[in-house]
Amino acid sequence: MNKLNKIGLSALCGSLACVASANAGEISVSGSTQATWVSNEGSTTGNPLGLNTGLTFSGSGELDGGQKVALTITHADKNAFSAASMSLTTNNFGQIRVALADGGSGIDAYDDKMPTAWEETWGAGLGTGIDLISGVGASTNIQYKTPTIAGITLSYAWAGANDGQQIGDKASGGSSPSKFQRGHDIMLNINPSFGTDALSGLNLFVGASETEQNMTSNGKDASEHQEGVVGVTFAIGPVSAGYQRTGEFGGETAVSKLDYYDNESFGIAFNVNDSLSISYAELESTKKVTGSPKVLTIAESLQVAYSMGGATIKFADNEVSNASYSTVASSQKEGTTLALSLAF
């Protein structure tokens, strides 16, 4: 996105003055809007027209010692405030980041890394109801990421209570009725370098999350809520492809409680030229509830995107079987989405 405006600022360190002072930085503002037309077979569409608008404020600066600071605030899709993060990148010891559920921390940043021309398989206009991993990324969290050494980066994210709350400054979560308590994620990302352009697009990732649960199940303390991900993406020339597997384990043993989710996905995208991209992706998600049979939900999406400078025309042909892990006839869906987006 192009920058709408730049506002010079001087960062006031306040309580950080004893550590370092900040040089003048700037905030850039970028924006986007997208109009969509949706047609979903077998569903009552009503008015098929939709409009999305968004603004992103990005601040950056540098401390006296050369450390980098950054701020991101996102206002997306009519939300007054949807996500934010702030980070400090040191010269040699990695990055510290505090985030308000912006999707960029822990395993939440890897819930679906499959290449597509436009959106994820589950996010192209046809409701799938598929459960995705989130780890502590769903709550206010703090993350430390190591410097990248030989293409390897390790990150650790923590939330005092992984209850989905987004907490403002000088505040705390207080007494929360959520069963989810302290949680932490660890994520390993590998971009190996073999000195050849053909392998420069290889990316391997694996991670895990564990959240304490304050509850009992079948008269016993419930086990921790656990999530995990492993996957690979690869790019060579105009072609990108990927495969990943994720899992989520409920930690409860009582009948009708979640046993696990098991997700498997792949995607392939082809950049025909600088303007035109085509992709196909598929996501299979199995849900197992204790005392009930497994249910498999399958989502597929064929997508095309054509860019003309700051404008992009996008198309998605979508299909889902057993949406929201239901086998009733109304959960078998097909649909198409057409969009025009503008970036400023």
NORQUI-V765484 format. One record per residue. N is the residue number from 0. RES is the residue in three letters. SS is DSSP state (alpha for helix, beta for strand, coil for the rest). Layout:
n	res	ss
N	RES	SS
N	RES	SS
//
This chain:
n	res	ss
0	MET	coil
1	ASN	coil
2	LYS	beta
3	LEU	beta
4	ASN	beta
5	LYS	beta
6	ILE	beta
7	GLY	beta
8	LEU	beta
9	SER	beta
10	ALA	coil
11	LEU	coil
12	CYS	coil
13	GLY	alpha
14	SER	alpha
15	LEU	alpha
16	ALA	alpha
17	CYS	alpha
18	VAL	coil
19	ALA	coil
20	SER	coil
21	ALA	beta
22	ASN	coil
23	ALA	beta
24	GLY	beta
25	GLU	beta
26	ILE	beta
27	SER	beta
28	VAL	beta
29	SER	beta
30	GLY	beta
31	SER	beta
32	THR	beta
33	GLN	beta
34	ALA	beta
35	THR	beta
36	TRP	beta
37	VAL	beta
38	SER	beta
39	ASN	beta
40	GLU	beta
41	GLY	coil
42	SER	coil
43	THR	coil
44	THR	coil
45	GLY	coil
46	ASN	coil
47	PRO	coil
48	LEU	beta
49	GLY	beta
50	LEU	beta
51	ASN	beta
52	THR	beta
53	GLY	beta
54	LEU	beta
55	THR	beta
56	PHE	beta
57	SER	beta
58	GLY	beta
59	SER	beta
60	GLY	beta
61	GLU	beta
62	LEU	beta
63	ASP	coil
64	GLY	coil
65	GLY	coil
66	GLN	coil
67	LYS	beta
68	VAL	beta
69	ALA	beta
70	LEU	beta
71	THR	beta
72	ILE	beta
73	THR	beta
74	HIS	beta
75	ALA	beta
76	ASP	coil
77	LYS	coil
78	ASN	coil
79	ALA	coil
80	PHE	coil
81	SER	coil
82	ALA	beta
83	ALA	beta
84	SER	beta
85	MET	beta
86	SER	beta
87	LEU	beta
88	THR	beta
89	THR	coil
90	ASN	coil
91	ASN	coil
92	PHE	coil
93	GLY	coil
94	GLN	beta
95	ILE	beta
96	ARG	beta
97	VAL	beta
98	ALA	beta
99	LEU	beta
100	ALA	coil
101	ASP	coil
102	GLY	coil
103	GLY	coil
104	SER	coil
105	GLY	alpha
106	ILE	alpha
107	ASP	alpha
108	ALA	alpha
109	TYR	alpha
110	ASP	coil
111	ASP	coil
112	LYS	coil
113	MET	coil
114	PRO	coil
115	THR	coil
116	ALA	coil
117	TRP	coil
118	GLU	coil
119	GLU	coil
120	THR	alpha
121	TRP	alpha
122	GLY	alpha
123	ALA	coil
124	GLY	coil
125	LEU	coil
126	GLY	coil
127	THR	coil
128	GLY	coil
129	ILE	coil
130	ASP	coil
131	LEU	coil
132	ILE	coil
133	SER	coil
134	GLY	alpha
135	VAL	alpha
136	GLY	alpha
137	ALA	alpha
138	SER	coil
139	THR	beta
140	ASN	beta
141	ILE	beta
142	GLN	beta
143	TYR	beta
144	LYS	beta
145	THR	coil
146	PRO	coil
147	THR	coil
148	ILE	beta
149	ALA	coil
150	GLY	coil
151	ILE	beta
152	THR	beta
153	LEU	beta
154	SER	beta
155	TYR	beta
156	ALA	beta
157	TRP	beta
158	ALA	beta
159	GLY	coil
160	ALA	coil
161	ASN	coil
162	ASP	coil
163	GLY	coil
164	GLN	coil
165	GLN	coil
166	ILE	coil
167	GLY	coil
168	ASP	coil
169	LYS	coil
170	ALA	coil
171	SER	coil
172	GLY	coil
173	GLY	coil
174	SER	coil
175	SER	coil
176	PRO	coil
177	SER	coil
178	LYS	coil
179	PHE	beta
180	GLN	beta
181	ARG	beta
182	GLY	beta
183	HIS	beta
184	ASP	beta
185	ILE	beta
186	MET	beta
187	LEU	beta
188	ASN	beta
189	ILE	beta
190	ASN	coil
191	PRO	coil
192	SER	coil
193	PHE	coil
194	GLY	coil
195	THR	coil
196	ASP	alpha
197	ALA	alpha
198	LEU	alpha
199	SER	coil
200	GLY	coil
201	LEU	coil
202	ASN	beta
203	LEU	beta
204	PHE	beta
205	VAL	beta
206	GLY	beta
207	ALA	beta
208	SER	beta
209	GLU	beta
210	THR	beta
211	GLU	beta
212	GLN	beta
213	ASN	coil
214	MET	coil
215	THR	beta
216	SER	beta
217	ASN	coil
218	GLY	coil
219	LYS	beta
220	ASP	beta
221	ALA	coil
222	SER	coil
223	GLU	coil
224	HIS	beta
225	GLN	beta
226	GLU	beta
227	GLY	beta
228	VAL	beta
229	VAL	beta
230	GLY	beta
231	VAL	beta
232	THR	beta
233	PHE	beta
234	ALA	beta
235	ILE	beta
236	GLY	coil
237	PRO	coil
238	VAL	beta
239	SER	beta
240	ALA	beta
241	GLY	beta
242	TYR	beta
243	GLN	beta
244	ARG	beta
245	THR	beta
246	GLY	beta
247	GLU	beta
248	PHE	beta
249	GLY	coil
250	GLY	coil
251	GLU	coil
252	THR	coil
253	ALA	coil
254	VAL	coil
255	SER	coil
256	LYS	coil
257	LEU	beta
258	ASP	beta
259	TYR	beta
260	TYR	beta
261	ASP	beta
262	ASN	beta
263	GLU	beta
264	SER	beta
265	PHE	beta
266	GLY	beta
267	ILE	beta
268	ALA	beta
269	PHE	beta
270	ASN	beta
271	VAL	coil
272	ASN	coil
273	ASP	coil
274	SER	coil
275	LEU	beta
276	SER	beta
277	ILE	beta
278	SER	beta
279	TYR	beta
280	ALA	beta
281	GLU	beta
282	LEU	beta
283	GLU	beta
284	SER	beta
285	THR	beta
286	LYS	beta
287	LYS	beta
288	VAL	beta
289	THR	coil
290	GLY	coil
291	SER	coil
292	PRO	coil
293	LYS	coil
294	VAL	beta
295	LEU	beta
296	THR	beta
297	ILE	beta
298	ALA	beta
299	GLU	beta
300	SER	beta
301	LEU	beta
302	GLN	beta
303	VAL	beta
304	ALA	beta
305	TYR	beta
306	SER	beta
307	MET	beta
308	GLY	coil
309	GLY	coil
310	ALA	beta
311	THR	beta
312	ILE	beta
313	LYS	beta
314	PHE	beta
315	ALA	beta
316	ASP	beta
317	ASN	beta
318	GLU	beta
319	VAL	beta
320	SER	beta
321	ASN	coil
322	ALA	alpha
323	SER	alpha
324	TYR	alpha
325	SER	coil
326	THR	coil
327	VAL	coil
328	ALA	alpha
329	SER	alpha
330	SER	alpha
331	GLN	coil
332	LYS	beta
333	GLU	beta
334	GLY	beta
335	THR	beta
336	THR	beta
337	LEU	beta
338	ALA	beta
339	LEU	beta
340	SER	beta
341	LEU	beta
342	ALA	beta
343	PHE	coil
//
